[in-house]
Amino acid sequence: MRLPGALGLGAVVAGVGVAYCARRQSLRTGEGYLAALRQLPTQASSLVDDVRRRARLAVSEGLQAARMREDQVARRLTAAESSPNST
């Protein structure tokens, strides 16, 4: 597919997505379509902030779990090395 065709297809898909989100918001809140359309950038920004916050939390929890697991493995290795039955 050539670049202009791909860009055109991307623009159509993005436009349909924006229209769908605005319509859904309009139906959910009962406000007008244009008012819902104007609020989309604010909602998208808050969604991005929420995703970033959740990602940081997930990474933090994952790192903490990995450290705990490393500590468990280190304790088991130390116990295995110090036991008299080790070969």
C-alpha positions as CSV (number, residue, x, y, z in Angstrom):
1,M,0.0,0.0,0.0
2,R,1.4,3.4,-0.9
3,L,1.9,6.0,1.8
4,P,-1.0,8.4,0.8
5,G,-3.4,5.4,0.8
6,A,-2.1,4.2,4.2
7,L,-2.4,7.8,5.6
8,G,-5.9,8.1,4.3
9,L,-6.9,4.8,5.8
10,G,-5.4,5.8,9.1
11,A,-7.2,9.1,9.1
12,V,-10.5,7.3,8.3
13,V,-10.0,4.8,11.1
14,A,-9.0,7.6,13.6
15,G,-12.0,9.6,12.6
16,V,-14.4,6.7,13.1
17,G,-12.8,6.0,16.5
18,V,-13.2,9.6,17.6
19,A,-16.8,9.7,16.3
20,Y,-17.6,6.5,18.1
21,C,-16.1,7.7,21.4
22,A,-18.0,11.0,21.2
23,R,-21.3,9.3,20.4
24,R,-20.9,6.8,23.2
25,Q,-20.0,9.6,25.7
26,S,-23.0,11.6,24.4
27,L,-25.4,8.7,24.9
28,R,-24.0,7.9,28.3
29,T,-24.1,11.4,29.8
30,G,-27.1,12.8,27.8
31,E,-25.2,15.9,26.7
32,G,-24.8,17.0,23.1
33,Y,-22.5,15.4,20.6
34,L,-20.4,18.5,20.2
35,A,-20.0,18.9,24.0
36,A,-18.9,15.2,24.2
37,L,-16.5,15.8,21.3
38,R,-15.0,18.8,23.1
39,Q,-14.4,16.7,26.3
40,L,-12.5,13.9,24.5
41,P,-9.0,15.5,24.8
42,T,-9.5,16.0,28.5
43,Q,-10.7,12.4,28.9
44,A,-7.8,11.1,26.8
45,S,-5.3,13.0,28.9
46,S,-6.8,11.6,32.1
47,L,-6.8,8.1,30.6
48,V,-3.1,8.5,29.7
49,D,-2.3,9.7,33.2
50,D,-4.2,6.7,34.7
51,V,-2.4,4.2,32.4
52,R,1.0,5.7,33.4
53,R,0.1,5.5,37.1
54,R,-1.0,1.9,36.7
55,A,2.1,1.0,34.7
56,R,4.4,2.5,37.4
57,L,2.6,0.6,40.1
58,A,2.8,-2.6,38.2
59,V,6.5,-2.2,37.6
60,S,7.1,-1.3,41.2
61,E,5.1,-4.4,42.4
62,G,6.9,-6.6,39.9
63,L,10.3,-5.4,41.0
64,Q,9.3,-6.0,44.7
65,A,8.1,-9.5,43.9
66,A,11.3,-10.2,42.0
67,R,13.4,-9.0,45.0
68,M,11.4,-11.2,47.4
69,R,11.9,-14.2,45.1
70,E,15.7,-13.5,44.8
71,D,15.9,-13.4,48.6
72,Q,14.1,-16.7,48.9
73,V,16.4,-18.3,46.4
74,A,19.5,-16.9,48.1
75,R,18.3,-18.2,51.5
76,R,17.7,-21.7,50.0
77,L,21.1,-21.7,48.4
78,T,22.7,-20.6,51.6
79,A,20.9,-23.3,53.6
80,A,21.8,-25.9,51.0
81,E,25.5,-24.9,51.0
82,S,25.7,-25.0,54.8
83,S,23.9,-28.3,55.3
84,P,26.2,-31.3,56.1
85,N,24.5,-33.5,53.5
86,S,25.5,-31.3,50.6
87,T,28.0,-32.8,48.2
